[in-house]
Amino acid sequence: MTKILILCLLFCHSLSSFAEEQTWYFIRHFEKLSGDDPQLSELGKQRAEALVQALNNKPISHIYSTAYNRTLDSVSPLAVDRGLSPILYDPTQLAQLAQQLAQRNHVIVVGHSNTTGQLIRLMGGVIDNLTEQDYGQLFVLSKVHGKLELQSQILRAK
């Protein structure tokens, strides 16, 4: 009986520990061509493929994107790889999006130079604004036992 009680307590503890851990991924769309609603450049397409590799062993439950070609194209290979459809969000409603994201785990959000940093800050992360030249960074915001940590890595194009 004591062994069963100990196993139950360990199981409950592992569930509560899991509930305290959350991870969100953020990218600014990758390199684009010029125009009103441009597609990705060849380099941008390569980075989109590199994103799939960078998240290869990571569970992704939802993909969020604005409705622009450059953002959708940035996560399209990942969406196909995972069998997920991007959820469109309004980049002028970032506070609402942050509230939604706080309730989810293993989510990736693709945005723009003027929204990605702002959204990370709304989620509690500390980050400078991105510039028009900032491409290829994958930001990982983790919450473990109530503490937030932001890491970033550059996605290398092949």
Secondary structure, 3 states (H helix, E strand, C coil): CHHHHHHHHHHHHHHHHHHCEEEEEEEECCCECCCCCCCECHHHHHHHHHHHHHCCCCCCCEEEECCCHHHHHHHHHHHHHHCCCCEECCCCCHHHHHHHHHCCCCEEEEECCCCHHHHHHHCCCCCCCCCCCCCCEEEEEEEECCEEEEEEEECCCC
